[in-house]
Amino acid sequence: MITKVSLRSLCLVTLVVVAGWTAVAFSQSGSGSSRVDAPRATRPPTPEEFHSSFWNHIVKQGAAYNTWKVLAREKIEDGIENPHSAVSQTFANKVAADDPKNLPIGSILVREDYNDQRKRLSISVMYRVKAYDKDHGNWYWIKYLENGTVTRGKDNKVVAGKVTSCSNCHGKAQGKDFVFSNDTLQGEQKTKPDDKPSDTKAPPKE
Ligand code: HEC
């Protein structure tokens, strides 16, 4: 499934990229160039273009998200509902996997969503972007269907960007970084100094 979709999106994105390069080449090919489409190469992508190139990135052939490291969340009984289902896993790109506690800018976390019959329904993604949304951990949220289209909420708006339904619930994560999977790591970090055996805190020998 991933391969089929990835191939298709790869072609699409290749086309877009080639078109972009062509436009850049044209725009730089001399001061006499009067092609009207040249400036398009430098404009930022539209949301739709970003959704599809980002999808292409996470399902890239040979480096698709399901080849990334799994960020395992040890069971925490925090009573927070997990809408992604218990059988699903969280995959972390290299930036995230190298520093799961801090999840630096550029981190991508992918969570597959399954139903009760263990059928994968959608794919929820968080992408940490510099100065994107500082009140919500600078996370960009997006939820894709299997074929790479972005899901739509009840209001028919695409579930992408600063999605409050995602950030409202993720705001309950212990580390205050809107991520649950690294809560245990952050907890460990906090308690570490106290765990160190020291003369004054050594338990009495009986
Ligand atoms: C009702 C609460 C809730 C909502 C709403 C929610 N999530 Fe989550 N999400 C969770 C919980 C709980 C986990 C951790 C599950 C686990 O590993 O046990 C999680 C995990 C994740 C992860 C893995 C990183 C992490 O925090 O552990 C991603 C990525 C993710 N969710 C994306 C999304 C996106 C995108 C949306 C919105 C479309 C969303 N979530 C909406 C509760 C929620």
Boltz pocket constraint, residues with backbone or C-beta under 6 A from the ligand:
constraints:
  - pocket:
      binder: B
      contacts: [[A, 73], [A, 80], [A, 81], [A, 82], [A, 83], [A, 84], [A, 88], [A, 90], [A, 109], [A, 110], [A, 111], [A, 124], [A, 125], [A, 126], [A, 141], [A, 142], [A, 143], [A, 159], [A, 163], [A, 165], [A, 166], [A, 167], [A, 169], [A, 170], [A, 178], [A, 179], [A, 180], [A, 181], [A, 182]]
      max_distance: 6.0
